Amino acid sequence: MTSEKACKKCKKIVEGKQCPVCGSEDLTPHWRGIIYIVDPEKSELAKKLKIGTPGKYALKVR
């Protein structure tokens, strides 16, 4: 079982108690799908999803 949670605000997948991207503490273990963003400036998908920081993100967060 993983201890990873997704931020409800920006969808970043984190292991701590606070999101390093947006600073939110509103995290949930209920998420599905993963997308890895390496270069958000060149990624069309990152632009569409409004992701500006490299990392691992959830596609769906409940």
Sequence and secondary structure as in RCSB ss.txt:
>XXXX:A:sequence
MTSEKACKKCKKIVEGKQCPVCGSEDLTPHWRGIIYIVDPEKSELAKKLKIGTPGKYALKVR
>XXXX:A:secstr
    EEETTT BEESSSS TTT    EES EEEEEEES TTT HHHHHHT  S EEEEEEE 
